[in-house]
Amino acid sequence: MPSASSSSTRSKAEDPPSPERALAELPVRSKLDELLKLARGRQRVLVLTHDNPDPDSIASAVALAFLLEKRAGVEARVVYGGIIGRAENLALVKVLRLPISPVSQVVFDEHDLLALVDTQPPVGNHSVPAQYPVEVVLDHHPLRDESLGAPFADVGGEYGATSTMLVEYLRAAKLEPSIEVATALFYGIKTDSRDLGRQTTPADVDAYLWLVPRVDKHLLGRIEHPDLPAEYFQLYHSAIGRARVYGQTVVTVDLGEVYSPDMVAEVAERLSFLEGMKWSLAMGTFRRQLYVSLRVRDRRMNAGRLIRDICENRGGSAGGHGSMAGARLPLSAGRAGAALRRELTQAFLEAFGAKGERPRSLLLAWKSAALER
């Protein structure tokens, strides 16, 4: 019987749960034992984040490597695909001197255990070659059933961040994190939950409070307020000019080519704060990939499910939660990026109930609103 465990809640079906799903109810200590049992005796572990990793992915990967080295006695290395482009994410790695490397610097054959954090094998937003099996999956996003094929898969559950899951594992292992690991985990929870204000669970609050006295506040301040490149301000200037408002509740923007794919999600997040908006959609291209980011403030709409329905049917990889989600679609030489953008925008507008609404420039819409006041 495989030792996989899933934290996803059991369905209401009357059929008895599979052995994998039965393990979903294991306490953290039992799941830790399963994980360490799998890791002990291995020579080298490779821990991968999702591509273009965010703070939660970086922190949870570093924490997993720390845990495996200290409690399983195995060498562990953390790598990522894509780039770390957002200023805060770069600062996280540089200020804390986190041991994380580009995936191009490793040889997969030199490792005998492969772990994936903050994403899942079938999602596709990672750099694991198809011929290498993933044996450990830790992710707070909704369960993809294919992930249960991994020998150990702690996936889904009541968590707002994967970093929260790693805090529980560290505590179960009675392992005190270093200041650097603690600060990274704290920032991972903070950013993924928007300061505990978005999709936060009691587990997230508990982990957050446990980390507070272990965080270096000075280093955290340097991470949260880094120096910003000129490209950042140029991109925002362009984003505000390009943003379009549909009706009274939808804002979209096509950023064109971006210097970092992280910026697509950042702009979508920022535009979601526009007064009255329920849906915020941003897209931009980077290295022949179209990145899409969605923010939803209407609780009747599930962002993750919606973006998968729209983007996976068009050859993309997608995932997310109820209020935030992202996708990536390849742009081949024979695929017109402009046409795909228009097609996606129309599909999302229809889902938002804004199909047929005439787009208005964000700047002009703001001026009209100001005059009405």
N, C-alpha and C positions, 0 to 999 in steps of 0.2 A: 504493500500500500504506500503510495507516495506520501511524503511528509509535508505537502503543501498546506498552507493555511490561508484562509481568506477572511478579512474582517468585514466583508460585505454582509448585509443582513439577509437572512434567508427569505425566499419568496413564500407566498401564501399557498403554494401548490400543496396538494395533499400527499404527493409522493414523498417517501423518506429522503432525507438529504444524502448526497453522495458522500463518500469518505472525506473528500477534500472539503466539502462544505461543512461537514460535521466538525472539522477541526477549526472552523471559523470562530467557534465559541471558546477556544482555548484562552486562558488568561495570558497576559504578556509574558510572565515567567516561563510558562510552558512553551510559548512560541520562541522565546529566546533560547531555550534548551534545544529546540528543533534546529534553529539556525546555527548554533554553535556546533551541534553534532554534525551538521552538513559541512561546516567549514574546517573543523579540526582534521589535521592530517593532510590538508592541501598545502601546496607550496607557495603559490602566488594567487592573490585575488585581484581581479580587475573590476572596479566599481565605476559604472558609467552614469552620468547625468543624462537628461534629455538634451538635444541639440540647442545651442544658444542658451545655456542654462540661466535660470533666474536664481535669486538668493535661496529660495526654498530647496531647489534641486542641488545647488552647490553645497549648502549647509548639511543637508541630509546625507549626501554622498560622503563628505568628509567625516561626518559623525559615524557612519557605518564602517568606514575604513578604520577609524580610531577604535571602535568597539571590537572589530574582528582581530586587530593586532593585539589589543590588550587582553581579550578574553579567549580567543581561539588560537593565539600564538602564531598567526599566519601573516605574512607580508601582504599588504594591501596598497593598491595604487588607484588614485581617482583620476579619471580622464573625461573629457567632454568633446562633442562634435560641434562644428560651426565655430562661432566666435563668442567671446564675452565682450559685448560692445557698449552696453549702457554704463554711464559713468559710475553710478552707485555700485553696480555689480563688479566693475573693475576695481573699485576702491575696496570692496569686500575682500577680494582675493589678495590685493596688494597690501592693504593696511594690516590684515590679520596674517599675512604670509601663509595662506592656505596651500597645502600641497596638492595642486590640481594642474594637470597638463593637457595639451591638445591630444586628441586621439591619434593624430598622425605620428606622434612620438613613441607609440608603443607597438609591440608585436603581439598579436592576440595569442599566437601559438606558445608564447612563453608563460601563459597563465593557465591554471587548471580549474579556476572557478570564476564565473562571470556573474556579476550582480548589476541590476538596473534599478535606479531609484527615481521617484517622482514621475514616472511614466511606465508604460507596459509594452511588452514585445509587439503585440499586434497594432499598437497605435502608429508606429512608424516614424516618430519624431526623434529618433536616436540613431547612433552610428554603429550599431552592432551588425557586423556582416551576417548574412543569412545562414552561413555554414557553421556558426558558433552558437551553441545552445545557451540560453540564459537560465541559470539554475536558481538565482535568488531575485525576487521582485518585491520591492517595497514601494507602495504608492498609495496616496490618499484619494486619488481620483476614482470615479466609479469603476467597478469591476468590469473588465473585458473577460469573458469566459475562457478565451484562449490562454489567458495568463495562468490559469489553474494547471496547465500542462507543465509548469516549472516545478521542480522538486520542492521549492519553498516560495510561496507567493502570499504575502500579507498585503492585501489589496482592498481598497475601499474603506468602508466603515465611517464612523462618526468623527472625522477629523477635518479640520480646515487647512492643514498643512502636513506634508510628509515629515517636516522637522519635529512636529509634535509626536509622531510615531517613534522617531529616533530618541527623543527625550525619554519616552516610556521604556524603551529598550535599555538605555543607559542606567536608568533608575532601577530597573529590574536586575541589572547586572551589578548593582551597587558600585558603579563606576563613575567617579567624579570627572567631568569633562575639563579639559584645559580651558583657560580663559578665552583662547581663540575659538575653540569649538563651541563653547557656551555662547559667545557673542554672535557667532555665525548662526547658530540655531535660533537664538532670540530674534535676530533680524529676519530670518526665514519665516518665522511665524508672524512677525509684525507686518511684513510686506504682503504675504499671501492672504492675511485676514484683514488687511487695511486697518491696522491698529486695533484688532479684535472687534471691528465693526462690521465685518462681512463674513457670513457663513462660518461663524465661530461656534465651537462646541465647548462643553465643560472641560473636555480633555485639553483643548488649546489654552484655555484660561489657566488651568492648573500648571501646564508646562511653562507657560509664559511667566507666571509668578515664581515658579521654582527657579527659573533662569535669571530673574532680575538681580539677585545678589551676586551672581556669578559672572555678570557682564562687565566688561570694561567700558564705562560710559564715555570716556574720552575717545577711545577707538571707535565706538559706535557713532559718535558725533562726526568724526572724520569720514565715516562711510556714508552717512545720511546727507552730508553736505559737501560733496566733492567739488573740485574744480571741473567746470564743464567746457567741452571743446566748442569752438566757433560753429562747427556743423550743427550742434544742438540748437542754437538760436536760429540758425538759418532754416533748419527743418521746421521749427515751430512757426516761424514767420510764414513759410510756405503753407503749412498745415492750416493755419487760421484763414489764409486767403483762399484755399481750395475747399474748405469745409462747406457742406451744403445741408440745409435744414429742410425737412419735409413735414408739412403740417406744423403741429405744436409739440411733437414728442420724439422725433427722429433726427439724428445728426449723423452724417457720413462724411468720410474724407478719403480721397485717393492720393496718397503721398508720393506716388511715382517711385523713383529709385531712392532708397534710404541707405545711409552709411552704416546702420546697424539694424538688424531685424527686431531687436528689443524695442526700438522706438515705435514700432507699429502698435504694440500693446500699450506703451506709455501714452501715446496720443489718444488712443481709444479710451483709456482710463480718464485722461484729463477732460476730454470732450463730454464724458458722461456727467460731469459736474455742471454742464450748461443748464441753466434754469429751465425746468419743465421737461427735460429730456428723459425718456424711458428707455430708449435704445440708442447705442453709440456703436458705430461700425467704422473701422479703419482698415486700410489695406496698403501694402507697399511691396516693392520688389527688391530682392537682394540676391545676387549671384544666380540668376535665372530661376528663382523661386518666388512665388507670390505668397506673401504672408497676410493673413486675415485675422483681425482681433475684434471680438464682440463683447460689449458690456450691456447688461440688461438690468433695469430697475423695476420691471414689471414682474411680480412674483408668479404670475400665471404662465410666464414663459421660461423654459429651461434653455439657457444659452448653449450648454454642452450638447444637448440632444439636437437642437436646431442646427448648430454649425456642422455637426456630423451628417445630418440629413442632407444638407445643401452641398457641402464640400467633398465628402467621401464619394458621393455619386459622380463627382467630376474628377476623380482620380487623386484626391488629396488625402492627407492625414489630418485628423482633427480630434480635439478632446477638450474637456473643461467641466465646469460646474453649473449650478443653476444660474448664477449671475455673471460669470465671466468664462470666456472660451477663446480658443485660437485654432488656426488651421494653416497648413502649408500645402501649396499646390505647385508641382513642377511646371516650368514653362519650356517647352521644346521649341526647336527652330520652326516647326510648322504650326505652332499654336499661337494665335494672336493674343498677346497679353491684354490689349485694350478691349477686345471683344469679350474675353473672359471676365474682366473687371465689370463690364456693363451687365453681363449675364448674372454674375454673382450679386451685384447691387440690386438688380430687379428681383431676384429670388428672395433676398432678405427683405426688401421693401414689401413684397407681397406677404411674407410671414409676419411683418410688423403691422400689417393692415394699412400701409401707406402707399400702396400701388395706385398710381394715377395722380398722386400729389405732385404739385409743381415744385421743383427744388428752388430754394432761395439761398443766396450767398449768406454765410453766417454773419459777415460784416453788415450787409444790408438788412438782414433780419434784426440784428441788434439795434441798428439805427431806427428801424420802424417801431420796434418795441419802446425805445427811449422816447420817441415822439408821441406815442400813444399815452405815455405816462404824464 
